[in-house]
Amino acid sequence: MTKDAIHSLSDEALVEAIVKTNDTLLFEVLYDRFATMVYNKCYGFANGVDEAKDLTQDVF
């Protein structure tokens, strides 16, 4: 699958492809799409930047 094809996948299709193939490139795309949003949400619950980073890592 080309990079353009990967980036054009819907979130659902991307997750399905990750489950089927366990491809780290696909997971990287998923991480890039959601890491900032997950971090910001974690930061709202956390007691600082380090804890927010740890929580974000735990999510992924």
Backbone atoms as SQL, in Angstrom:
CREATE TABLE atoms (id INTEGER PRIMARY KEY, chain TEXT, resi INTEGER, resn TEXT, atom TEXT, x REAL, y REAL, z REAL);
INSERT INTO atoms VALUES
  (1, 'A', 1, 'MET', 'N', 0.850, -1.168, 0.000),
  (2, 'A', 1, 'MET', 'CA', 0.000, 0.000, 0.000),
  (3, 'A', 1, 'MET', 'C', 0.897, 1.233, 0.000),
  (4, 'A', 2, 'THR', 'N', 0.570, 2.205, -0.852),
  (5, 'A', 2, 'THR', 'CA', 1.376, 3.420, -0.943),
  (6, 'A', 2, 'THR', 'C', 1.069, 4.354, 0.219),
  (7, 'A', 3, 'LYS', 'N', 1.974, 5.304, 0.454),
  (8, 'A', 3, 'LYS', 'CA', 1.758, 6.279, 1.529),
  (9, 'A', 3, 'LYS', 'C', 0.494, 7.088, 1.292),
  (10, 'A', 4, 'ASP', 'N', 0.251, 7.485, 0.040),
  (11, 'A', 4, 'ASP', 'CA', -0.963, 8.242, -0.267),
  (12, 'A', 4, 'ASP', 'C', -2.204, 7.416, 0.036),
  (13, 'A', 5, 'ALA', 'N', -2.161, 6.145, -0.307),
  (14, 'A', 5, 'ALA', 'CA', -3.302, 5.265, -0.039),
  (15, 'A', 5, 'ALA', 'C', -3.524, 5.109, 1.460),
  (16, 'A', 6, 'ILE', 'N', -2.447, 4.978, 2.199),
  (17, 'A', 6, 'ILE', 'CA', -2.551, 4.842, 3.653),
  (18, 'A', 6, 'ILE', 'C', -3.157, 6.098, 4.261),
  (19, 'A', 7, 'HIS', 'N', -2.679, 7.248, 3.846),
  (20, 'A', 7, 'HIS', 'CA', -3.163, 8.506, 4.413),
  (21, 'A', 7, 'HIS', 'C', -4.600, 8.805, 4.023),
  (22, 'A', 8, 'SER', 'N', -5.081, 8.198, 2.959),
  (23, 'A', 8, 'SER', 'CA', -6.460, 8.438, 2.540),
  (24, 'A', 8, 'SER', 'C', -7.447, 7.485, 3.212),
  (25, 'A', 9, 'LEU', 'N', -6.960, 6.509, 3.967),
  (26, 'A', 9, 'LEU', 'CA', -7.844, 5.576, 4.660),
  (27, 'A', 9, 'LEU', 'C', -8.642, 6.293, 5.743),
  (28, 'A', 10, 'SER', 'N', -9.887, 5.872, 5.921),
  (29, 'A', 10, 'SER', 'CA', -10.668, 6.378, 7.048),
  (30, 'A', 10, 'SER', 'C', -10.053, 5.836, 8.336),
  (31, 'A', 11, 'ASP', 'N', -10.418, 6.427, 9.451),
  (32, 'A', 11, 'ASP', 'CA', -9.899, 5.953, 10.736),
  (33, 'A', 11, 'ASP', 'C', -10.264, 4.485, 10.959),
  (34, 'A', 12, 'GLU', 'N', -11.510, 4.145, 10.638),
  (35, 'A', 12, 'GLU', 'CA', -11.967, 2.774, 10.828),
  (36, 'A', 12, 'GLU', 'C', -11.181, 1.794, 9.954),
  (37, 'A', 13, 'ALA', 'N', -10.993, 2.155, 8.689),
  (38, 'A', 13, 'ALA', 'CA', -10.248, 1.289, 7.773),
  (39, 'A', 13, 'ALA', 'C', -8.790, 1.161, 8.214),
  (40, 'A', 14, 'LEU', 'N', -8.238, 2.241, 8.738),
  (41, 'A', 14, 'LEU', 'CA', -6.858, 2.213, 9.216),
  (42, 'A', 14, 'LEU', 'C', -6.710, 1.248, 10.389),
  (43, 'A', 15, 'VAL', 'N', -7.625, 1.315, 11.344),
  (44, 'A', 15, 'VAL', 'CA', -7.573, 0.411, 12.495),
  (45, 'A', 15, 'VAL', 'C', -7.753, -1.038, 12.043),
  (46, 'A', 16, 'GLU', 'N', -8.678, -1.273, 11.124),
  (47, 'A', 16, 'GLU', 'CA', -8.870, -2.630, 10.604),
  (48, 'A', 16, 'GLU', 'C', -7.591, -3.152, 9.955),
  (49, 'A', 17, 'ALA', 'N', -6.920, -2.300, 9.195),
  (50, 'A', 17, 'ALA', 'CA', -5.676, -2.705, 8.534),
  (51, 'A', 17, 'ALA', 'C', -4.579, -2.994, 9.555),
  (52, 'A', 18, 'ILE', 'N', -4.526, -2.206, 10.618),
  (53, 'A', 18, 'ILE', 'CA', -3.532, -2.441, 11.675),
  (54, 'A', 18, 'ILE', 'C', -3.779, -3.795, 12.332),
  (55, 'A', 19, 'VAL', 'N', -5.037, -4.079, 12.637),
  (56, 'A', 19, 'VAL', 'CA', -5.380, -5.353, 13.280),
  (57, 'A', 19, 'VAL', 'C', -5.021, -6.528, 12.377),
  (58, 'A', 20, 'LYS', 'N', -5.285, -6.386, 11.089),
  (59, 'A', 20, 'LYS', 'CA', -5.018, -7.486, 10.148),
  (60, 'A', 20, 'LYS', 'C', -3.529, -7.701, 9.893),
  (61, 'A', 21, 'THR', 'N', -2.761, -6.610, 9.811),
  (62, 'A', 21, 'THR', 'CA', -1.373, -6.727, 9.358),
  (63, 'A', 21, 'THR', 'C', -0.323, -6.479, 10.429),
  (64, 'A', 22, 'ASN', 'N', -0.712, -5.790, 11.512),
  (65, 'A', 22, 'ASN', 'CA', 0.236, -5.404, 12.560),
  (66, 'A', 22, 'ASN', 'C', 1.396, -4.586, 11.981),
  (67, 'A', 23, 'ASP', 'N', 1.100, -3.779, 10.984),
  (68, 'A', 23, 'ASP', 'CA', 2.093, -2.964, 10.276),
  (69, 'A', 23, 'ASP', 'C', 2.406, -1.708, 11.090),
  (70, 'A', 24, 'THR', 'N', 3.675, -1.509, 11.424),
  (71, 'A', 24, 'THR', 'CA', 4.063, -0.355, 12.237),
  (72, 'A', 24, 'THR', 'C', 3.877, 0.968, 11.497),
  (73, 'A', 25, 'LEU', 'N', 4.001, 0.978, 10.183),
  (74, 'A', 25, 'LEU', 'CA', 3.769, 2.204, 9.419),
  (75, 'A', 25, 'LEU', 'C', 2.319, 2.648, 9.556),
  (76, 'A', 26, 'LEU', 'N', 1.399, 1.704, 9.515),
  (77, 'A', 26, 'LEU', 'CA', -0.013, 2.035, 9.693),
  (78, 'A', 26, 'LEU', 'C', -0.263, 2.593, 11.088),
  (79, 'A', 27, 'PHE', 'N', 0.362, 1.976, 12.097),
  (80, 'A', 27, 'PHE', 'CA', 0.196, 2.465, 13.462),
  (81, 'A', 27, 'PHE', 'C', 0.770, 3.873, 13.600),
  (82, 'A', 28, 'GLU', 'N', 1.862, 4.140, 12.923),
  (83, 'A', 28, 'GLU', 'CA', 2.464, 5.475, 12.948),
  (84, 'A', 28, 'GLU', 'C', 1.487, 6.518, 12.414),
  (85, 'A', 29, 'VAL', 'N', 0.773, 6.184, 11.358),
  (86, 'A', 29, 'VAL', 'CA', -0.219, 7.100, 10.794),
  (87, 'A', 29, 'VAL', 'C', -1.340, 7.332, 11.803),
  (88, 'A', 30, 'LEU', 'N', -1.807, 6.266, 12.440),
  (89, 'A', 30, 'LEU', 'CA', -2.849, 6.394, 13.459),
  (90, 'A', 30, 'LEU', 'C', -2.371, 7.280, 14.604),
  (91, 'A', 31, 'TYR', 'N', -1.150, 7.050, 15.058),
  (92, 'A', 31, 'TYR', 'CA', -0.570, 7.855, 16.135),
  (93, 'A', 31, 'TYR', 'C', -0.505, 9.328, 15.730),
  (94, 'A', 32, 'ASP', 'N', -0.036, 9.594, 14.522),
  (95, 'A', 32, 'ASP', 'CA', 0.065, 10.975, 14.048),
  (96, 'A', 32, 'ASP', 'C', -1.298, 11.659, 14.003),
  (97, 'A', 33, 'ARG', 'N', -2.321, 10.914, 13.667),
  (98, 'A', 33, 'ARG', 'CA', -3.669, 11.489, 13.598),
  (99, 'A', 33, 'ARG', 'C', -4.219, 11.859, 14.969),
  (100, 'A', 34, 'PHE', 'N', -3.900, 11.069, 15.983),
  (101, 'A', 34, 'PHE', 'CA', -4.594, 11.212, 17.262),
  (102, 'A', 34, 'PHE', 'C', -3.734, 11.585, 18.459),
  (103, 'A', 35, 'ALA', 'N', -2.432, 11.588, 18.346),
  (104, 'A', 35, 'ALA', 'CA', -1.570, 11.805, 19.513),
  (105, 'A', 35, 'ALA', 'C', -1.812, 13.153, 20.180),
  (106, 'A', 36, 'THR', 'N', -1.935, 14.199, 19.399),
  (107, 'A', 36, 'THR', 'CA', -2.139, 15.530, 19.990),
  (108, 'A', 36, 'THR', 'C', -3.470, 15.607, 20.722),
  (109, 'A', 37, 'MET', 'N', -4.511, 15.067, 20.125),
  (110, 'A', 37, 'MET', 'CA', -5.829, 15.092, 20.752),
  (111, 'A', 37, 'MET', 'C', -5.823, 14.272, 22.047),
  (112, 'A', 38, 'VAL', 'N', -5.201, 13.103, 22.007),
  (113, 'A', 38, 'VAL', 'CA', -5.122, 12.256, 23.200),
  (114, 'A', 38, 'VAL', 'C', -4.302, 12.954, 24.281),
  (115, 'A', 39, 'TYR', 'N', -3.176, 13.538, 23.900),
  (116, 'A', 39, 'TYR', 'CA', -2.336, 14.251, 24.868),
  (117, 'A', 39, 'TYR', 'C', -3.117, 15.391, 25.527),
  (118, 'A', 40, 'ASN', 'N', -3.806, 16.180, 24.722),
  (119, 'A', 40, 'ASN', 'CA', -4.559, 17.313, 25.273),
  (120, 'A', 40, 'ASN', 'C', -5.635, 16.849, 26.248),
  (121, 'A', 41, 'LYS', 'N', -6.295, 15.752, 25.931),
  (122, 'A', 41, 'LYS', 'CA', -7.309, 15.205, 26.835),
  (123, 'A', 41, 'LYS', 'C', -6.644, 14.710, 28.122),
  (124, 'A', 42, 'CYS', 'N', -5.541, 14.005, 27.987),
  (125, 'A', 42, 'CYS', 'CA', -4.815, 13.510, 29.161),
  (126, 'A', 42, 'CYS', 'C', -4.308, 14.659, 30.022),
  (127, 'A', 43, 'TYR', 'N', -3.858, 15.719, 29.378),
  (128, 'A', 43, 'TYR', 'CA', -3.344, 16.874, 30.112),
  (129, 'A', 43, 'TYR', 'C', -4.429, 17.474, 31.006),
  (130, 'A', 44, 'GLY', 'N', -5.677, 17.408, 30.541),
  (131, 'A', 44, 'GLY', 'CA', -6.787, 17.916, 31.343),
  (132, 'A', 44, 'GLY', 'C', -6.992, 17.134, 32.632),
  (133, 'A', 45, 'PHE', 'N', -6.604, 15.863, 32.639),
  (134, 'A', 45, 'PHE', 'CA', -6.761, 15.014, 33.817),
  (135, 'A', 45, 'PHE', 'C', -5.489, 14.914, 34.643),
  (136, 'A', 46, 'ALA', 'N', -4.370, 15.218, 34.044),
  (137, 'A', 46, 'ALA', 'CA', -3.071, 14.953, 34.656),
  (138, 'A', 46, 'ALA', 'C', -2.654, 16.064, 35.611),
  (139, 'A', 47, 'ASN', 'N', -1.608, 15.755, 36.361),
  (140, 'A', 47, 'ASN', 'CA', -1.019, 16.720, 37.283),
  (141, 'A', 47, 'ASN', 'C', 0.274, 17.287, 36.728),
  (142, 'A', 48, 'GLY', 'N', 0.345, 17.465, 35.432),
  (143, 'A', 48, 'GLY', 'CA', 1.532, 18.034, 34.815),
  (144, 'A', 48, 'GLY', 'C', 1.838, 17.397, 33.476),
  (145, 'A', 49, 'VAL', 'N', 2.833, 17.964, 32.827),
  (146, 'A', 49, 'VAL', 'CA', 3.218, 17.547, 31.478),
  (147, 'A', 49, 'VAL', 'C', 3.718, 16.107, 31.461),
  (148, 'A', 50, 'ASP', 'N', 4.573, 15.755, 32.410),
  (149, 'A', 50, 'ASP', 'CA', 5.138, 14.401, 32.418),
  (150, 'A', 50, 'ASP', 'C', 4.055, 13.340, 32.582),
  (151, 'A', 51, 'GLU', 'N', 3.117, 13.596, 33.464),
  (152, 'A', 51, 'GLU', 'CA', 2.033, 12.632, 33.657),
  (153, 'A', 51, 'GLU', 'C', 1.157, 12.548, 32.409),
  (154, 'A', 52, 'ALA', 'N', 0.907, 13.676, 31.767),
  (155, 'A', 52, 'ALA', 'CA', 0.119, 13.677, 30.530),
  (156, 'A', 52, 'ALA', 'C', 0.818, 12.874, 29.440),
  (157, 'A', 53, 'LYS', 'N', 2.135, 13.015, 29.347),
  (158, 'A', 53, 'LYS', 'CA', 2.899, 12.234, 28.367),
  (159, 'A', 53, 'LYS', 'C', 2.822, 10.744, 28.683),
  (160, 'A', 54, 'ASP', 'N', 2.951, 10.395, 29.957),
  (161, 'A', 54, 'ASP', 'CA', 2.865, 8.988, 30.359),
  (162, 'A', 54, 'ASP', 'C', 1.488, 8.409, 30.042),
  (163, 'A', 55, 'LEU', 'N', 0.448, 9.164, 30.339),
  (164, 'A', 55, 'LEU', 'CA', -0.905, 8.702, 30.049),
  (165, 'A', 55, 'LEU', 'C', -1.123, 8.521, 28.554),
  (166, 'A', 56, 'THR', 'N', -0.601, 9.455, 27.773),
  (167, 'A', 56, 'THR', 'CA', -0.724, 9.353, 26.318),
  (168, 'A', 56, 'THR', 'C', -0.038, 8.097, 25.822),
  (169, 'A', 57, 'GLN', 'N', 1.143, 7.824, 26.336),
  (170, 'A', 57, 'GLN', 'CA', 1.867, 6.609, 25.951),
  (171, 'A', 57, 'GLN', 'C', 1.076, 5.367, 26.334),
  (172, 'A', 58, 'ASP', 'N', 0.442, 5.400, 27.496),
  (173, 'A', 58, 'ASP', 'CA', -0.364, 4.260, 27.937),
  (174, 'A', 58, 'ASP', 'C', -1.541, 4.011, 26.999),
  (175, 'A', 59, 'VAL', 'N', -2.140, 5.078, 26.506),
  (176, 'A', 59, 'VAL', 'CA', -3.272, 4.938, 25.587),
  (177, 'A', 59, 'VAL', 'C', -2.843, 4.199, 24.329),
  (178, 'A', 60, 'PHE', 'N', -1.678, 4.566, 23.809),
  (179, 'A', 60, 'PHE', 'CA', -1.212, 3.950, 22.567),
  (180, 'A', 60, 'PHE', 'C', -0.460, 2.669, 22.832);
